[in-house]
Amino acid sequence: MTAFAGGGQRAVMRIFMTTVILVVGGCGVAPSASDEVVGPGGVSETVPPDFEMAVGATDVPPELLFAIARAETGLQMVTGEVEFEGQDPAHGLMGLRGFDLELAADLAGLDPELVKTDRDANLAAAAALLAAIAEEMQIDTSDINAWAPVVARYSGIEGDEGMREYVHREVYAALAEGIEVEGYALPGQSNIAPDYPAPLIDTQRGRDAGSIWTPSPNKNSRGGRTPEYVIIHTCEGSYSGCWSWLSNSASGVSAHYVVNDSGSEVRALVDEDDRAWHISADYACSRNDSVDCGNNGTSMNTLSVGIEHAGYSSQSSWSSGLIQRSAELTCGITERNGIPRDAYHIIGHGQMQPWNRSDPGPNWPWSTYLSKVQEACGDGGTTPTPSGSSVVIDSNNTANATSQYYVDVSDNWWGSASTPGYWNTGYWVAPTAAVSDAAEFWFFSNAGGCYDVDAHWSSGSNRAPNATFIGWNASGTEVGRASVDQRSNGNRWNALGNWNFSSGWNQVLLSRWTASGSYVIADAVRVTPAACN
């Protein structure tokens, strides 16, 4: 739950509801859903069964619980951290935090510590809280649109406009558009018209032409300094809750920009010429590879532009849309302020404030992100791959140590770790369909030549029996292809072929284009310089 409400707790939640709702008896809920729950080739057009079980005998619509989880955490189990002082960290699929977590656990008859870490308990507690709010409000629980005020209260957002955005553009937008997660595809609903005031129409733009200007009073002068760094943050919560709190005078914090979880919207809160209050640290070159030591002791707020991103430092993956839009935003910031586009001047919050912050977290795709910033600004130049050794192009770009290799997928792919046997931390997954929407494994070769190419995946009964990998050289010429059966041979490297790549950027694509009804898994690709066969 997005409790962007400062140090105080929401007054309405101090009013304990008269009816304690036990969603389930004790902790006995259904096992967590995974992609293996569905039969071979099947996609359930419903919510996962643990969402159905979590609502129990209450009137909470399981699809509403599903949509809130989508808005709060992107359907990932998170262990939130404090991003803004005075706010409790969020936990689990439903983003429960602080007083609301305690209350939800009490209503469901569960241990609060279990609610923080156990998926089923987290869902059950959130359902109990929603049901209790609905009873207090006396809504028509049979009408999905009548739940909108309950959703607004659940959000924990104090500002009216933030609540409106959360209800209309996050939770109910997900219900209208549909929600897909591995093995389950909830179709969009045509009857969505939330019974709640609509957001205002946004027209005024910030310095970044594509951003919505929502000015924050929490700022002051840079004292004549020009920004020298871009700081990457995570909100540790939802988009609407984040920008709403940062624009609230009571919060005492701000940032220059907030990017939503798909990259489709950016809020501009403080002009780049002004000093936003987004990081509680002075510059120390010892934390930045001894670069710019003359700035030691100067407040990072004075020296930087801060970008918050909807999401959590503990999440396992980031949408390609968010990464792309943020990279474009950062490109503009660096151009306007003369900031070098490198890893010493585009840095994470946790790097400069490591004693109590870790955002944007271990799975932020730094190599891809910096490459996209440079690409957006038209920068040239690459770093060649090392010769004579294997390179693993992982689905987690954090593991791709340099800008010489990376993976790129569209928003139609989602991160998962449901089935064991994957390389590193997880994999990308997408349903098969007659579409040109491949997962792209890129690597740069200095001289070109032949490479042995292998692929790694986690196998499962609903995988594609004929997933096709295709090699393309830097000239856009196909150099090899191989169709594999991803239902078997998981948790191992599988040979695709010996392919002759050219100097420059080459790629190995994993195509989704095959008969519908199954999934393809983009886990990792390995390329090893070899003699030509």
C-alpha positions, 0 to 999 in steps of 0.5 A: 500500500502506498502510504505517502502520508508523512509521519502521521497515520490516516485518520480513517484507519484509526477508526477500527471497523466494527466487523473483523473479517477473517479472510481465511482460517489462520494462514491456510490459503492456496499455494502461490500460483506459478506458470506451471499451474496452467496445463500445456499451452493453456492461458487462464483468462482469470486472476491467479488462484491465490488472489481468488482464495485470498478474498475468501468469503468477503465481497472483495472482487479478486480482479480488483485485488489483482489490479491494486497489486499491479499498481502497487508493486507490478505484481512483484513481492517486494521488501520496501525500504524507506525512501522518504523520512517519516514513511514506513516501508512497503511489503509484499505484493500489495505494498502494505506498510506501517499502521495499515499493515498492522491493522490488515494483519489483525483483521485477517488474524495473521502475524504481521511479520508473516504478512510482510514476507509471505505472499498468501498472507500478504494477499489475505491481509490486504483483502481483509483491509479492503473488505473492512473499508467497504463495510465502513463505507457501505458501498454496493460491493457487487458493483466493481465501480463502487469500490473506487472510494475504497481503492482511494482510501487504501492508497494512503495518498493524502492529496485529492488529485493523487488519489484521483490519479491512483484510482482512475489512471492506475488501478481502474486503468489496469482493469480496463486495459487487462492484466497479464502475468505468466500463465494468466491473462485477465481481459480488459473490462468494458464496464469500467467507470469508477465512481470517483471524481476524475483527475484534472486535465493536465496541460502545463508542461515542465522543462522536459517537453513531455512531462506534466508540470506539478510544482512542489514548494519544497525547493530552494536556490542552488546558490549559483551552482549548475547541476553536475550529476543526475541521481537515480531514485526509486519511489518505494511505492506507486507513481501517484503516491510518489509525486503526490507526496513530493509535491506536498508542502508537509513532506519536506522532500521533493525531486525534479522528476517522477517517472511512472512504471511504464514510462508513459508519464513523467511529472516535473516537480522542481525546475532544474535550475532550482535545488530539490530536496531528494538526497541527504548526503554530501558529495564524497569522491571516495564513493565515486572512484575518486572523480571530482574530488573538488566537490567533496563536502558539497550537498548533493542536492546542490549538485544534482538533478533527482529522478524518482521512478515508480517501483522498489529497489528490491524488485527483480526487473524494470519495464523497458518503457520506464528505462527508455523514457527515463533515459530520454529524460536524462539525456535532456537533463545532461544536454541542458546542463552540460553533464557528462553522460557516464557512470560517474555523473549518472549515479544511484541514490544508494551510491552517494548515501550507502548508509541507509539507501540502496536505490535504485537497487541491484537489478537496475540495468545500468549498462543498458540505461547508460547506453540508452542515454547516450543513444538518445543524445546521439553519442557515438562510440562503444567498448569492444567485447573481450576476445578469446573468452565467453560472454554471457548476455543475461536477462538481468542487465545488472549482470551485464557488467559493461555496455558491450552487451545487453538484453532489450525486450518490449513491454509485452515481456515480463520478468519472472522467476516462477520456474527453477532452473534459470540463469542468475536471478530470473528470466523474461517471458512472453506468450507466443503469437504471430508478432514481430516482438523478439527478445534481443540479446546484443553484443559488440564485436571488435573484429568479428568472426565465428562464435559458438552460440548457446542459450539457457532457459528454465524448462516447463510444460507450457513452454514453446516446443519450437522457440526460434533463436536467430543470429544477425550481424551488424549489417542486418544479415541473418547468420544462423537460426535454431529452433529449440524445445523449451519444454525440456533441457532446462537449467543447462546451456544448449548449443544453437550453432557456430555463427559468423558475426561481423565487427560492430553490434550483433544480436541473437534474437529469440522470436515469439512468432510461433503457434499461440498457446505457449510461452518463450523464455528469454533467460541468457545467451552465451557467445564464445569466440571459436574457429569457423565450422 
